[in-house]
Amino acid sequence: ARIGTRGRRRAGIDVVYFGNAPVAVGILDSTRIIVRRGAASVGERIRQALGAGRVEVQPDSARLLDASVLLGADFAPPSRLDFHP
């Protein structure tokens, strides 16, 4: 999650929280980008930055964010890891 967060921030996407998905979600075979507010184009921008995933629109006005991302097995971190902020 931390590696994915750094890459999204470099792409100009504001990441407000990262962590592990609940155990009940299990290991996902593919990355899910869930748009909570706005159009599917919000998710497409994230998908392009990740290089993987599928976009779903599930409006949820109770969440104060535009999208949730659940990284799956198809997410590949960059070959060169940069550990500096």
PyMOL Python script that loads the backbone (N, CA, C, O; Angstrom):
from pymol import cmd

cmd.read_pdbstr("""\
ATOM      1  N   ALA A   1       0.824  -1.198   0.000  1.00  0.00           N
ATOM      2  CA  ALA A   1       0.000   0.000   0.000  1.00  0.00           C
ATOM      3  C   ALA A   1       0.868   1.261   0.000  1.00  0.00           C
ATOM      4  O   ALA A   1       0.546   2.247  -0.663  1.00  0.00           O
ATOM      5  N   ARG A   2       1.959   1.217   0.744  1.00  0.00           N
ATOM      6  CA  ARG A   2       2.833   2.394   0.826  1.00  0.00           C
ATOM      7  C   ARG A   2       3.463   2.689  -0.544  1.00  0.00           C
ATOM      8  O   ARG A   2       3.545   3.849  -0.946  1.00  0.00           O
ATOM      9  N   ILE A   3       3.899   1.666  -1.247  1.00  0.00           N
ATOM     10  CA  ILE A   3       4.500   1.864  -2.569  1.00  0.00           C
ATOM     11  C   ILE A   3       3.456   2.422  -3.531  1.00  0.00           C
ATOM     12  O   ILE A   3       3.748   3.334  -4.305  1.00  0.00           O
ATOM     13  N   GLY A   4       2.251   1.882  -3.485  1.00  0.00           N
ATOM     14  CA  GLY A   4       1.171   2.389  -4.327  1.00  0.00           C
ATOM     15  C   GLY A   4       0.836   3.828  -4.016  1.00  0.00           C
ATOM     16  O   GLY A   4       0.555   4.611  -4.923  1.00  0.00           O
ATOM     17  N   THR A   5       0.862   4.190  -2.744  1.00  0.00           N
ATOM     18  CA  THR A   5       0.573   5.561  -2.318  1.00  0.00           C
ATOM     19  C   THR A   5       1.596   6.535  -2.882  1.00  0.00           C
ATOM     20  O   THR A   5       1.231   7.584  -3.411  1.00  0.00           O
ATOM     21  N   ARG A   6       2.859   6.195  -2.773  1.00  0.00           N
ATOM     22  CA  ARG A   6       3.903   7.093  -3.284  1.00  0.00           C
ATOM     23  C   ARG A   6       3.753   7.326  -4.782  1.00  0.00           C
ATOM     24  O   ARG A   6       3.913   8.450  -5.256  1.00  0.00           O
ATOM     25  N   GLY A   7       3.451   6.282  -5.517  1.00  0.00           N
ATOM     26  CA  GLY A   7       3.268   6.430  -6.966  1.00  0.00           C
ATOM     27  C   GLY A   7       2.078   7.299  -7.311  1.00  0.00           C
ATOM     28  O   GLY A   7       2.143   8.081  -8.260  1.00  0.00           O
ATOM     29  N   ARG A   8       0.993   7.181  -6.564  1.00  0.00           N
ATOM     30  CA  ARG A   8      -0.200   7.983  -6.838  1.00  0.00           C
ATOM     31  C   ARG A   8       0.074   9.440  -6.510  1.00  0.00           C
ATOM     32  O   ARG A   8      -0.373  10.330  -7.233  1.00  0.00           O
ATOM     33  N   ARG A   9       0.795   9.696  -5.439  1.00  0.00           N
ATOM     34  CA  ARG A   9       1.115  11.081  -5.092  1.00  0.00           C
ATOM     35  C   ARG A   9       1.999  11.714  -6.150  1.00  0.00           C
ATOM     36  O   ARG A   9       1.831  12.889  -6.476  1.00  0.00           O
ATOM     37  N   ARG A  10       2.934  10.954  -6.688  1.00  0.00           N
ATOM     38  CA  ARG A  10       3.779  11.479  -7.766  1.00  0.00           C
ATOM     39  C   ARG A  10       2.960  11.796  -9.018  1.00  0.00           C
ATOM     40  O   ARG A  10       3.326  12.670  -9.803  1.00  0.00           O
ATOM     41  N   ALA A  11       1.856  11.082  -9.195  1.00  0.00           N
ATOM     42  CA  ALA A  11       0.976  11.322 -10.350  1.00  0.00           C
ATOM     43  C   ALA A  11      -0.004  12.457 -10.081  1.00  0.00           C
ATOM     44  O   ALA A  11      -0.860  12.743 -10.918  1.00  0.00           O
ATOM     45  N   GLY A  12       0.111  13.112  -8.915  1.00  0.00           N
ATOM     46  CA  GLY A  12      -0.756  14.240  -8.602  1.00  0.00           C
ATOM     47  C   GLY A  12      -2.074  13.854  -7.967  1.00  0.00           C
ATOM     48  O   GLY A  12      -2.991  14.672  -7.904  1.00  0.00           O
ATOM     49  N   ILE A  13      -2.185  12.622  -7.495  1.00  0.00           N
ATOM     50  CA  ILE A  13      -3.414  12.154  -6.859  1.00  0.00           C
ATOM     51  C   ILE A  13      -3.220  12.228  -5.349  1.00  0.00           C
ATOM     52  O   ILE A  13      -2.261  11.672  -4.815  1.00  0.00           O
ATOM     53  N   ASP A  14      -4.127  12.910  -4.666  1.00  0.00           N
ATOM     54  CA  ASP A  14      -4.036  13.081  -3.221  1.00  0.00           C
ATOM     55  C   ASP A  14      -4.494  11.805  -2.529  1.00  0.00           C
ATOM     56  O   ASP A  14      -5.633  11.373  -2.709  1.00  0.00           O
ATOM     57  N   VAL A  15      -3.627  11.210  -1.752  1.00  0.00           N
ATOM     58  CA  VAL A  15      -3.951  10.006  -0.989  1.00  0.00           C
ATOM     59  C   VAL A  15      -4.129  10.424   0.461  1.00  0.00           C
ATOM     60  O   VAL A  15      -3.202  10.947   1.078  1.00  0.00           O
ATOM     61  N   VAL A  16      -5.316  10.194   1.005  1.00  0.00           N
ATOM     62  CA  VAL A  16      -5.595  10.640   2.370  1.00  0.00           C
ATOM     63  C   VAL A  16      -5.408   9.537   3.399  1.00  0.00           C
ATOM     64  O   VAL A  16      -5.261   9.827   4.586  1.00  0.00           O
ATOM     65  N   TYR A  17      -5.409   8.290   2.975  1.00  0.00           N
ATOM     66  CA  TYR A  17      -5.245   7.174   3.899  1.00  0.00           C
ATOM     67  C   TYR A  17      -4.800   5.953   3.114  1.00  0.00           C
ATOM     68  O   TYR A  17      -5.213   5.759   1.971  1.00  0.00           O
ATOM     69  N   PHE A  18      -3.966   5.138   3.722  1.00  0.00           N
ATOM     70  CA  PHE A  18      -3.654   3.838   3.149  1.00  0.00           C
ATOM     71  C   PHE A  18      -3.510   2.833   4.268  1.00  0.00           C
ATOM     72  O   PHE A  18      -3.154   3.186   5.392  1.00  0.00           O
ATOM     73  N   GLY A  19      -3.787   1.587   3.959  1.00  0.00           N
ATOM     74  CA  GLY A  19      -3.692   0.531   4.959  1.00  0.00           C
ATOM     75  C   GLY A  19      -4.072  -0.784   4.321  1.00  0.00           C
ATOM     76  O   GLY A  19      -4.176  -0.885   3.098  1.00  0.00           O
ATOM     77  N   ASN A  20      -4.276  -1.779   5.138  1.00  0.00           N
ATOM     78  CA  ASN A  20      -4.656  -3.095   4.646  1.00  0.00           C
ATOM     79  C   ASN A  20      -6.177  -3.237   4.626  1.00  0.00           C
ATOM     80  O   ASN A  20      -6.874  -2.732   5.507  1.00  0.00           O
ATOM     81  N   ALA A  21      -6.667  -3.922   3.621  1.00  0.00           N
ATOM     82  CA  ALA A  21      -8.104  -4.189   3.527  1.00  0.00           C
ATOM     83  C   ALA A  21      -8.490  -5.172   4.628  1.00  0.00           C
ATOM     84  O   ALA A  21      -7.648  -5.929   5.110  1.00  0.00           O
ATOM     85  N   PRO A  22      -9.751  -5.161   5.022  1.00  0.00           N
ATOM     86  CA  PRO A  22     -10.198  -6.125   6.029  1.00  0.00           C
ATOM     87  C   PRO A  22      -9.948  -7.563   5.560  1.00  0.00           C
ATOM     88  O   PRO A  22      -9.990  -7.850   4.364  1.00  0.00           O
ATOM     89  N   VAL A  23      -9.693  -8.443   6.496  1.00  0.00           N
ATOM     90  CA  VAL A  23      -9.431  -9.848   6.173  1.00  0.00           C
ATOM     91  C   VAL A  23     -10.592 -10.448   5.380  1.00  0.00           C
ATOM     92  O   VAL A  23     -10.379 -11.311   4.528  1.00  0.00           O
ATOM     93  N   ALA A  24     -11.810 -10.001   5.652  1.00  0.00           N
ATOM     94  CA  ALA A  24     -12.989 -10.531   4.950  1.00  0.00           C
ATOM     95  C   ALA A  24     -12.919 -10.296   3.448  1.00  0.00           C
ATOM     96  O   ALA A  24     -13.500 -11.057   2.674  1.00  0.00           O
ATOM     97  N   VAL A  25     -12.207  -9.239   3.023  1.00  0.00           N
ATOM     98  CA  VAL A  25     -12.073  -8.958   1.591  1.00  0.00           C
ATOM     99  C   VAL A  25     -11.190 -10.006   0.939  1.00  0.00           C
ATOM    100  O   VAL A  25     -11.413 -10.370  -0.216  1.00  0.00           O
ATOM    101  N   GLY A  26     -10.197 -10.493   1.658  1.00  0.00           N
ATOM    102  CA  GLY A  26      -9.293 -11.506   1.118  1.00  0.00           C
ATOM    103  C   GLY A  26      -8.338 -10.911   0.093  1.00  0.00           C
ATOM    104  O   GLY A  26      -8.232  -9.691  -0.031  1.00  0.00           O
ATOM    105  N   ILE A  27      -7.653 -11.766  -0.630  1.00  0.00           N
ATOM    106  CA  ILE A  27      -6.720 -11.331  -1.661  1.00  0.00           C
ATOM    107  C   ILE A  27      -7.503 -11.161  -2.956  1.00  0.00           C
ATOM    108  O   ILE A  27      -8.169 -12.087  -3.418  1.00  0.00           O
ATOM    109  N   LEU A  28      -7.417  -9.983  -3.529  1.00  0.00           N
ATOM    110  CA  LEU A  28      -8.141  -9.699  -4.765  1.00  0.00           C
ATOM    111  C   LEU A  28      -7.301 -10.101  -5.963  1.00  0.00           C
ATOM    112  O   LEU A  28      -6.091  -9.871  -5.979  1.00  0.00           O
ATOM    113  N   ASP A  29      -7.930 -10.700  -6.966  1.00  0.00           N
ATOM    114  CA  ASP A  29      -7.190 -11.069  -8.178  1.00  0.00           C
ATOM    115  C   ASP A  29      -6.902  -9.854  -9.044  1.00  0.00           C
ATOM    116  O   ASP A  29      -5.949  -9.854  -9.823  1.00  0.00           O
ATOM    117  N   SER A  30      -7.722  -8.819  -8.909  1.00  0.00           N
ATOM    118  CA  SER A  30      -7.475  -7.595  -9.677  1.00  0.00           C
ATOM    119  C   SER A  30      -7.784  -6.380  -8.813  1.00  0.00           C
ATOM    120  O   SER A  30      -8.588  -6.439  -7.883  1.00  0.00           O
ATOM    121  N   THR A  31      -7.126  -5.287  -9.146  1.00  0.00           N
ATOM    122  CA  THR A  31      -7.290  -4.040  -8.418  1.00  0.00           C
ATOM    123  C   THR A  31      -8.668  -3.455  -8.685  1.00  0.00           C
ATOM    124  O   THR A  31      -9.133  -3.446  -9.825  1.00  0.00           O
ATOM    125  N   ARG A  32      -9.317  -2.970  -7.642  1.00  0.00           N
ATOM    126  CA  ARG A  32     -10.634  -2.334  -7.762  1.00  0.00           C
ATOM    127  C   ARG A  32     -10.506  -0.864  -7.431  1.00  0.00           C
ATOM    128  O   ARG A  32      -9.971  -0.492  -6.387  1.00  0.00           O
ATOM    129  N   ILE A  33     -11.001  -0.033  -8.329  1.00  0.00           N
ATOM    130  CA  ILE A  33     -11.037   1.411  -8.125  1.00  0.00           C
ATOM    131  C   ILE A  33     -12.509   1.768  -8.020  1.00  0.00           C
ATOM    132  O   ILE A  33     -13.245   1.690  -9.003  1.00  0.00           O
ATOM    133  N   ILE A  34     -12.935   2.158  -6.829  1.00  0.00           N
ATOM    134  CA  ILE A  34     -14.352   2.395  -6.564  1.00  0.00           C
ATOM    135  C   ILE A  34     -14.581   3.899  -6.457  1.00  0.00           C
ATOM    136  O   ILE A  34     -14.124   4.543  -5.512  1.00  0.00           O
ATOM    137  N   VAL A  35     -15.292   4.448  -7.433  1.00  0.00           N
ATOM    138  CA  VAL A  35     -15.590   5.881  -7.443  1.00  0.00           C
ATOM    139  C   VAL A  35     -16.743   6.126  -6.476  1.00  0.00           C
ATOM    140  O   VAL A  35     -17.818   5.544  -6.612  1.00  0.00           O
ATOM    141  N   ARG A  36     -16.501   7.001  -5.493  1.00  0.00           N
ATOM    142  CA  ARG A  36     -17.510   7.317  -4.477  1.00  0.00           C
ATOM    143  C   ARG A  36     -18.257   8.608  -4.795  1.00  0.00           C
ATOM    144  O   ARG A  36     -19.437   8.744  -4.474  1.00  0.00           O
ATOM    145  N   ARG A  37     -17.561   9.562  -5.430  1.00  0.00           N
ATOM    146  CA  ARG A  37     -18.183  10.834  -5.829  1.00  0.00           C
ATOM    147  C   ARG A  37     -17.647  11.197  -7.210  1.00  0.00           C
ATOM    148  O   ARG A  37     -16.465  11.003  -7.496  1.00  0.00           O
ATOM    149  N   GLY A  38     -18.515  11.720  -8.056  1.00  0.00           N
ATOM    150  CA  GLY A  38     -18.084  12.149  -9.379  1.00  0.00           C
ATOM    151  C   GLY A  38     -18.313  11.087 -10.437  1.00  0.00           C
ATOM    152  O   GLY A  38     -18.971  10.073 -10.205  1.00  0.00           O
ATOM    153  N   ALA A  39     -17.755  11.352 -11.595  1.00  0.00           N
ATOM    154  CA  ALA A  39     -17.942  10.485 -12.759  1.00  0.00           C
ATOM    155  C   ALA A  39     -16.887   9.376 -12.795  1.00  0.00           C
ATOM    156  O   ALA A  39     -15.893   9.420 -12.071  1.00  0.00           O
ATOM    157  N   ALA A  40     -17.126   8.391 -13.644  1.00  0.00           N
ATOM    158  CA  ALA A  40     -16.189   7.282 -13.815  1.00  0.00           C
ATOM    159  C   ALA A  40     -14.821   7.770 -14.274  1.00  0.00           C
ATOM    160  O   ALA A  40     -13.824   7.072 -14.091  1.00  0.00           O
ATOM    161  N   SER A  41     -14.759   8.969 -14.874  1.00  0.00           N
ATOM    162  CA  SER A  41     -13.476   9.503 -15.331  1.00  0.00           C
ATOM    163  C   SER A  41     -12.497   9.698 -14.171  1.00  0.00           C
ATOM    164  O   SER A  41     -11.283   9.660 -14.373  1.00  0.00           O
ATOM    165  N   VAL A  42     -13.018   9.906 -12.962  1.00  0.00           N
ATOM    166  CA  VAL A  42     -12.172  10.008 -11.764  1.00  0.00           C
ATOM    167  C   VAL A  42     -11.410   8.693 -11.592  1.00  0.00           C
ATOM    168  O   VAL A  42     -10.202   8.689 -11.355  1.00  0.00           O
ATOM    169  N   GLY A  43     -12.122   7.599 -11.713  1.00  0.00           N
ATOM    170  CA  GLY A  43     -11.507   6.280 -11.583  1.00  0.00           C
ATOM    171  C   GLY A  43     -10.557   5.969 -12.715  1.00  0.00           C
ATOM    172  O   GLY A  43      -9.537   5.313 -12.506  1.00  0.00           O
ATOM    173  N   GLU A  44     -10.876   6.429 -13.914  1.00  0.00           N
ATOM    174  CA  GLU A  44      -9.998   6.190 -15.055  1.00  0.00           C
ATOM    175  C   GLU A  44      -8.652   6.865 -14.873  1.00  0.00           C
ATOM    176  O   GLU A  44      -7.621   6.310 -15.256  1.00  0.00           O
ATOM    177  N   ARG A  45      -8.650   8.052 -14.295  1.00  0.00           N
ATOM    178  CA  ARG A  45      -7.384   8.756 -14.032  1.00  0.00           C
ATOM    179  C   ARG A  45      -6.521   7.950 -13.064  1.00  0.00           C
ATOM    180  O   ARG A  45      -5.308   7.838 -13.246  1.00  0.00           O
ATOM    181  N   ILE A  46      -7.148   7.398 -12.047  1.00  0.00           N
ATOM    182  CA  ILE A  46      -6.432   6.579 -11.079  1.00  0.00           C
ATOM    183  C   ILE A  46      -5.938   5.298 -11.745  1.00  0.00           C
ATOM    184  O   ILE A  46      -4.801   4.880 -11.528  1.00  0.00           O
ATOM    185  N   ARG A  47      -6.785   4.681 -12.546  1.00  0.00           N
ATOM    186  CA  ARG A  47      -6.403   3.445 -13.238  1.00  0.00           C
ATOM    187  C   ARG A  47      -5.183   3.673 -14.121  1.00  0.00           C
ATOM    188  O   ARG A  47      -4.276   2.842 -14.159  1.00  0.00           O
ATOM    189  N   GLN A  48      -5.159   4.786 -14.824  1.00  0.00           N
ATOM    190  CA  GLN A  48      -4.010   5.098 -15.675  1.00  0.00           C
ATOM    191  C   GLN A  48      -2.745   5.284 -14.850  1.00  0.00           C
ATOM    192  O   GLN A  48      -1.670   4.852 -15.264  1.00  0.00           O
ATOM    193  N   ALA A  49      -2.857   5.921 -13.690  1.00  0.00           N
ATOM    194  CA  ALA A  49      -1.693   6.121 -12.827  1.00  0.00           C
ATOM    195  C   ALA A  49      -1.187   4.794 -12.258  1.00  0.00           C
ATOM    196  O   ALA A  49       0.018   4.611 -12.086  1.00  0.00           O
ATOM    197  N   LEU A  50      -2.101   3.874 -11.968  1.00  0.00           N
ATOM    198  CA  LEU A  50      -1.723   2.577 -11.430  1.00  0.00           C
ATOM    199  C   LEU A  50      -1.211   1.632 -12.515  1.00  0.00           C
ATOM    200  O   LEU A  50      -0.332   0.806 -12.268  1.00  0.00           O
ATOM    201  N   GLY A  51      -1.771   1.765 -13.719  1.00  0.00           N
ATOM    202  CA  GLY A  51      -1.433   0.832 -14.788  1.00  0.00           C
ATOM    203  C   GLY A  51      -2.180  -0.482 -14.678  1.00  0.00           C
ATOM    204  O   GLY A  51      -1.841  -1.451 -15.356  1.00  0.00           O
ATOM    205  N   ALA A  52      -3.200  -0.520 -13.826  1.00  0.00           N
ATOM    206  CA  ALA A  52      -3.971  -1.749 -13.641  1.00  0.00           C
ATOM    207  C   ALA A  52      -5.299  -1.404 -12.987  1.00  0.00           C
ATOM    208  O   ALA A  52      -5.501  -0.289 -12.507  1.00  0.00           O
ATOM    209  N   GLY A  53      -6.190  -2.369 -12.975  1.00  0.00           N
ATOM    210  CA  GLY A  53      -7.430  -2.218 -12.226  1.00  0.00           C
ATOM    211  C   GLY A  53      -8.665  -2.053 -13.079  1.00  0.00           C
ATOM    212  O   GLY A  53      -8.604  -1.827 -14.287  1.00  0.00           O
ATOM    213  N   ARG A  54      -9.794  -2.175 -12.396  1.00  0.00           N
ATOM    214  CA  ARG A  54     -11.084  -1.957 -13.051  1.00  0.00           C
ATOM    215  C   ARG A  54     -11.854  -0.926 -12.236  1.00  0.00           C
ATOM    216  O   ARG A  54     -11.780  -0.897 -11.008  1.00  0.00           O
ATOM    217  N   VAL A  55     -12.585  -0.092 -12.939  1.00  0.00           N
ATOM    218  CA  VAL A  55     -13.300   1.012 -12.308  1.00  0.00           C
ATOM    219  C   VAL A  55     -14.747   0.614 -12.066  1.00  0.00           C
ATOM    220  O   VAL A  55     -15.419   0.083 -12.950  1.00  0.00           O
ATOM    221  N   GLU A  56     -15.213   0.880 -10.853  1.00  0.00           N
ATOM    222  CA  GLU A  56     -16.613   0.675 -10.484  1.00  0.00           C
ATOM    223  C   GLU A  56     -17.139   1.983  -9.905  1.00  0.00           C
ATOM    224  O   GLU A  56     -16.393   2.711  -9.250  1.00  0.00           O
ATOM    225  N   VAL A  57     -18.399   2.287 -10.135  1.00  0.00           N
ATOM    226  CA  VAL A  57     -19.012   3.482  -9.551  1.00  0.00           C
ATOM    227  C   VAL A  57     -20.007   3.022  -8.492  1.00  0.00           C
ATOM    228  O   VAL A  57     -20.998   2.357  -8.796  1.00  0.00           O
ATOM    229  N   GLN A  58     -19.723   3.390  -7.233  1.00  0.00           N
ATOM    230  CA  GLN A  58     -20.590   3.075  -6.101  1.00  0.00           C
ATOM    231  C   GLN A  58     -20.706   4.339  -5.253  1.00  0.00           C
ATOM    232  O   GLN A  58     -19.968   4.495  -4.280  1.00  0.00           O
ATOM    233  N   PRO A  59     -21.627   5.251  -5.609  1.00  0.00           N
ATOM    234  CA  PRO A  59     -21.751   6.505  -4.864  1.00  0.00           C
ATOM    235  C   PRO A  59     -21.954   6.262  -3.368  1.00  0.00           C
ATOM    236  O   PRO A  59     -22.709   5.382  -2.957  1.00  0.00           O
ATOM    237  N   ASP A  60     -21.258   7.067  -2.575  1.00  0.00           N
ATOM    238  CA  ASP A  60     -21.374   6.978  -1.118  1.00  0.00           C
ATOM    239  C   ASP A  60     -21.079   8.363  -0.548  1.00  0.00           C
ATOM    240  O   ASP A  60     -19.920   8.710  -0.322  1.00  0.00           O
ATOM    241  N   SER A  61     -22.117   9.147  -0.318  1.00  0.00           N
ATOM    242  CA  SER A  61     -21.952  10.524   0.144  1.00  0.00           C
ATOM    243  C   SER A  61     -21.447  10.598   1.585  1.00  0.00           C
ATOM    244  O   SER A  61     -21.019  11.665   2.027  1.00  0.00           O
ATOM    245  N   ALA A  62     -21.487   9.503   2.318  1.00  0.00           N
ATOM    246  CA  ALA A  62     -20.999   9.500   3.696  1.00  0.00           C
ATOM    247  C   ALA A  62     -19.472   9.519   3.750  1.00  0.00           C
ATOM    248  O   ALA A  62     -18.894   9.933   4.754  1.00  0.00           O
ATOM    249  N   ARG A  63     -18.822   9.077   2.683  1.00  0.00           N
ATOM    250  CA  ARG A  63     -17.358   9.089   2.634  1.00  0.00           C
ATOM    251  C   ARG A  63     -16.900  10.428   2.078  1.00  0.00           C
ATOM    252  O   ARG A  63     -17.461  10.924   1.100  1.00  0.00           O
ATOM    253  N   LEU A  64     -15.900  11.002   2.688  1.00  0.00           N
ATOM    254  CA  LEU A  64     -15.409  12.297   2.252  1.00  0.00           C
ATOM    255  C   LEU A  64     -14.209  12.127   1.322  1.00  0.00           C
ATOM    256  O   LEU A  64     -13.135  12.682   1.556  1.00  0.00           O
ATOM    257  N   LEU A  65     -14.416  11.354   0.275  1.00  0.00           N
ATOM    258  CA  LEU A  65     -13.362  11.104  -0.704  1.00  0.00           C
ATOM    259  C   LEU A  65     -13.991  10.818  -2.056  1.00  0.00           C
ATOM    260  O   LEU A  65     -15.181  10.515  -2.152  1.00  0.00           O
ATOM    261  N   ASP A  66     -13.182  10.917  -3.095  1.00  0.00           N
ATOM    262  CA  ASP A  66     -13.686  10.691  -4.450  1.00  0.00           C
ATOM    263  C   ASP A  66     -13.645   9.225  -4.848  1.00  0.00           C
ATOM    264  O   ASP A  66     -14.510   8.762  -5.592  1.00  0.00           O
ATOM    265  N   ALA A  67     -12.639   8.479  -4.357  1.00  0.00           N
ATOM    266  CA  ALA A  67     -12.504   7.080  -4.759  1.00  0.00           C
ATOM    267  C   ALA A  67     -11.772   6.272  -3.704  1.00  0.00           C
ATOM    268  O   ALA A  67     -10.977   6.806  -2.931  1.00  0.00           O
ATOM    269  N   SER A  68     -12.051   4.983  -3.683  1.00  0.00           N
ATOM    270  CA  SER A  68     -11.329   4.024  -2.852  1.00  0.00           C
ATOM    271  C   SER A  68     -10.597   3.087  -3.802  1.00  0.00           C
ATOM    272  O   SER A  68     -11.124   2.736  -4.858  1.00  0.00           O
ATOM    273  N   VAL A  69      -9.390   2.682  -3.436  1.00  0.00           N
ATOM    274  CA  VAL A  69      -8.610   1.770  -4.269  1.00  0.00           C
ATOM    275  C   VAL A  69      -8.216   0.569  -3.426  1.00  0.00           C
ATOM    276  O   VAL A  69      -7.630   0.713  -2.353  1.00  0.00           O
ATOM    277  N   LEU A  70      -8.542  -0.612  -3.919  1.00  0.00           N
ATOM    278  CA  LEU A  70      -8.124  -1.861  -3.287  1.00  0.00           C
ATOM    279  C   LEU A  70      -7.136  -2.524  -4.238  1.00  0.00           C
ATOM    280  O   LEU A  70      -7.521  -3.017  -5.298  1.00  0.00           O
ATOM    281  N   LEU A  71      -5.862  -2.536  -3.855  1.00  0.00           N
ATOM    282  CA  LEU A  71      -4.842  -3.108  -4.727  1.00  0.00           C
ATOM    283  C   LEU A  71      -4.971  -4.626  -4.763  1.00  0.00           C
ATOM    284  O   LEU A  71      -5.099  -5.277  -3.726  1.00  0.00           O
ATOM    285  N   GLY A  72      -4.935  -5.171  -5.962  1.00  0.00           N
ATOM    286  CA  GLY A  72      -5.045  -6.607  -6.142  1.00  0.00           C
ATOM    287  C   GLY A  72      -3.752  -7.217  -6.652  1.00  0.00           C
ATOM    288  O   GLY A  72      -2.724  -6.545  -6.733  1.00  0.00           O
ATOM    289  N   ALA A  73      -3.814  -8.492  -6.992  1.00  0.00           N
ATOM    290  CA  ALA A  73      -2.643  -9.230  -7.454  1.00  0.00           C
ATOM    291  C   ALA A  73      -2.083  -8.681  -8.761  1.00  0.00           C
ATOM    292  O   ALA A  73      -0.920  -8.925  -9.081  1.00  0.00           O
ATOM    293  N   ASP A  74      -2.892  -7.944  -9.524  1.00  0.00           N
ATOM    294  CA  ASP A  74      -2.416  -7.392 -10.800  1.00  0.00           C
ATOM    295  C   ASP A  74      -1.581  -6.129 -10.624  1.00  0.00           C
ATOM    296  O   ASP A  74      -0.997  -5.646 -11.594  1.00  0.00           O
ATOM    297  N   PHE A  75      -1.508  -5.579  -9.401  1.00  0.00           N
ATOM    298  CA  PHE A  75      -0.715  -4.382  -9.167  1.00  0.00           C
ATOM    299  C   PHE A  75       0.754  -4.774  -9.081  1.00  0.00           C
ATOM    300  O   PHE A  75       1.133  -5.631  -8.283  1.00  0.00           O
ATOM    301  N   ALA A  76       1.576  -4.137  -9.910  1.00  0.00           N
ATOM    302  CA  ALA A  76       3.016  -4.395  -9.900  1.00  0.00           C
ATOM    303  C   ALA A  76       3.733  -3.110  -9.510  1.00  0.00           C
ATOM    304  O   ALA A  76       3.635  -2.111 -10.222  1.00  0.00           O
ATOM    305  N   PRO A  77       4.456  -3.119  -8.387  1.00  0.00           N
ATOM    306  CA  PRO A  77       5.199  -1.924  -8.011  1.00  0.00           C
ATOM    307  C   PRO A  77       6.293  -1.647  -9.031  1.00  0.00           C
ATOM    308  O   PRO A  77       6.704  -2.552  -9.757  1.00  0.00           O
ATOM    309  N   PRO A  78       6.765  -0.417  -9.094  1.00  0.00           N
ATOM    310  CA  PRO A  78       7.819  -0.093 -10.048  1.00  0.00           C
ATOM    311  C   PRO A  78       9.067  -0.928  -9.777  1.00  0.00           C
ATOM    312  O   PRO A  78       9.299  -1.349  -8.644  1.00  0.00           O
ATOM    313  N   SER A  79       9.867  -1.169 -10.808  1.00  0.00           N
ATOM    314  CA  SER A  79      11.057  -2.003 -10.650  1.00  0.00           C
ATOM    315  C   SER A  79      12.102  -1.318  -9.771  1.00  0.00           C
ATOM    316  O   SER A  79      12.910  -1.990  -9.129  1.00  0.00           O
ATOM    317  N   ARG A  80      12.091  -0.010  -9.740  1.00  0.00           N
ATOM    318  CA  ARG A  80      13.028   0.744  -8.893  1.00  0.00           C
ATOM    319  C   ARG A  80      12.234   1.345  -7.742  1.00  0.00           C
ATOM    320  O   ARG A  80      11.339   2.161  -7.967  1.00  0.00           O
ATOM    321  N   LEU A  81      12.542   0.963  -6.547  1.00  0.00           N
ATOM    322  CA  LEU A  81      11.841   1.484  -5.380  1.00  0.00           C
ATOM    323  C   LEU A  81      12.576   2.702  -4.834  1.00  0.00           C
ATOM    324  O   LEU A  81      13.783   2.662  -4.599  1.00  0.00           O
ATOM    325  N   ASP A  82      11.839   3.768  -4.639  1.00  0.00           N
ATOM    326  CA  ASP A  82      12.391   5.009  -4.099  1.00  0.00           C
ATOM    327  C   ASP A  82      11.810   5.194  -2.704  1.00  0.00           C
ATOM    328  O   ASP A  82      10.614   5.451  -2.565  1.00  0.00           O
ATOM    329  N   PHE A  83      12.632   5.068  -1.675  1.00  0.00           N
ATOM    330  CA  PHE A  83      12.121   5.126  -0.309  1.00  0.00           C
ATOM    331  C   PHE A  83      12.174   6.506   0.297  1.00  0.00           C
ATOM    332  O   PHE A  83      11.889   6.663   1.485  1.00  0.00           O
ATOM    333  N   HIS A  84      12.529   7.509  -0.475  1.00  0.00           N
ATOM    334  CA  HIS A  84      12.548   8.877   0.029  1.00  0.00           C
ATOM    335  C   HIS A  84      11.215   9.539  -0.281  1.00  0.00           C
ATOM    336  O   HIS A  84      10.648   9.303  -1.348  1.00  0.00           O
ATOM    337  N   PRO A  85      10.692  10.378   0.644  1.00  0.00           N
ATOM    338  CA  PRO A  85       9.387  11.025   0.417  1.00  0.00           C
ATOM    339  C   PRO A  85       9.401  11.994  -0.743  1.00  0.00           C
ATOM    340  O   PRO A  85       8.378  12.607  -1.048  1.00  0.00           O
TER     341      PRO A  85
END
""", "prot")
cmd.dss("prot")
cmd.show_as("cartoon", "prot")
cmd.util.cbc("prot")
cmd.orient("prot")
